Amino acid sequence: MKHLSSLQLCAFLDDVLVGTPDDGTARHLATCTICRARYETWCHVDDSLRELLGQDPDEHAMEQRMSWVQIVVTAERKGLPAPEFAVLRIALPPQLPAPPPVQVFPPGRAPGFADPAPRTTTPEPLKRPMLHSPILESQALAQRASASSAPTPAAPRAARQPAQPPVAAGANPSAPPPGYARMPRPPRKGFAAFVSRPGMWIALALVAVLAGAVPLGVARFGIPVIKFGFKSGHERDADVKPAGDEKSDGADDAEPARKGSAKARKGAPDDPGTQPDASVLFDLPALEPEDGEPDPGATDAAPTRPGKPADRDTPARSGPTLCGEVHNPQGQPVEGARVYLTSPPRMVRTDKSGRFCISCPQGKRTIRIEATGRAPVTRTVQMGSTKLETRFTLVPVN
Amino acid sequence: MHPHSLRPWTEPGRDHDLVIAAQRGDLAALFTLLGAHRDTLWRLCVALTLDQARAERLFHETLVRAAKSLRSIPADAPVLHWLARLATHLAVAWSRHEGPRTPDEPTGAWPVTDGEAPLFSHDPRLLATLERFPEPDRLLLLLTVVERLSYGEVARVTKRDAGEVVRRLTELREQLAGEVAA
């Protein structure tokens, strides 16, 4: 009897044989003990291989392995350095034995432990972030007071009752105790925020002070006038001072002088009391009329102020004064002759009687007399501290 | 028809859409494709390395290499064939580079929490015999005995001749039976 070959046995084992070969092999294995023992050994090996190599992996472990692959592949797709497998595969720590179940006992009833020492004071309340509040501070004081009156250690445990929250003196007992600190109020808005600003109140006070001080200042000092350095022609004319009013100064004489100057420009009336004084004192050189032009100032010899005749011989001020008379060779007075003082530059005109009077500082001064149709005369005088009287004679020009 | 012919080893067109999407850069399709064959590939890696720690490393490296080499997946064959060959090449390369596992080398037993039983805790003689076999021979035994593929399927996966597959498979079984019977 011929035994089965290894190829026949392997093919029969893998179910590759079909038809007559498969049936013949099966009949031989049923009758041949040697081939059947060999076949059984091979079957045992296959079963062992399937048992060893055919195990289905753990689902959780496979999920973890796939996650490692996803990490590496995703990192490589993004161009990042992929972690090594040794970094990813971290051995899990050995599982520790489960701890014994926890037995829960009521407070102070656990076996094997002595009764803990009773508390002598009430437990401290939980500390919360608190703000300064009179209500809370009073409550804290009341709690300290109640702590001192806590039950003694000798009191039985059952007699202990949870301490009631003390009520502050003057507080409403029915009101719920404040559990949390009072929160700061939200910031005000609108008109309330505008009113609550201290700067606004300061500004209002300043406005009120100014509103009361301005009328008082106007009533006391008047409305302030802003003056500039430039003066127009008519404003300079307003500054003309009458020659006979030199000893008076200030704003009191400004208005009459201005009136007198205006009247002198218009032409003097016959009334000598109201005629403006032609011999006025100019601080600046005045415009002189041309030869042959009527000189309105020559007719103004009257004093400026009515009721106050001009006193040519009286020094205008306390300083020295140069006075004199201008005559022609026949001894008649020359009216309207121009009297110049070189230093300081001043000019006056003679009146109808040919007299003039000009304020002149002390020292050596030069005076020049001019008149239309007459030769000018120049003379140097030594001015003292008092009045100086001189006489001039103007000779007609041929 | 072979009762196991419907398994992923013999369904060439089942992963076609996923392969195309993965080749276009779809990571979700790639992970779906790899996850569909993870259990089979894991058994293959265990058979090739005969060590749980090495099997884990081979499994990880095979999938990473597969993600990098998506363009080389053949269109007329199941993806699992390509993955099996890739894992075998890696295992052979590592075996040549690192040598066989030494007796002092830790076997990398699974943690208890993983829920997997330790390998080869049944018959140490069978384990010792399998360790002497080269990786392609272990692949033959796995595909034939465990995966129950036909000789033709095994020949296509390993790209070897069918007669050679049968002849080598017979030799391996004889050696294993001789070791177990002794």
Interface residues (C-beta under 8 A of the other chain):
Chain A: S6 L7 L9 C10 A11 L13 D14 D15 V16 R38 T41 W42 H44 V45 D46 S48 L49 R50 E51 L52 L53 G54 Q55 D56 P57 D58 H60 A61 M62 R65 M66 W68 V69 Q70 V72 V73 T74 E76 R77 A82 F85 L88 R89 A91 L92 P94 Q95
Chain B: H2 G25 L27 L30 F31 L34 G35 R38 D39 W42 R43 V46 A47 E56 R57 F59 H60 E61 L63 V64 A67 K68 W110 P111 V112 T113 D114 G115 E116 A117 L119 F120 H122 D123 L126 L127 L141 L142 T144 V145 V146 S150 Y151 V166 R167 L169 T170 E171 R173 E174 L176 A177 V180 A181
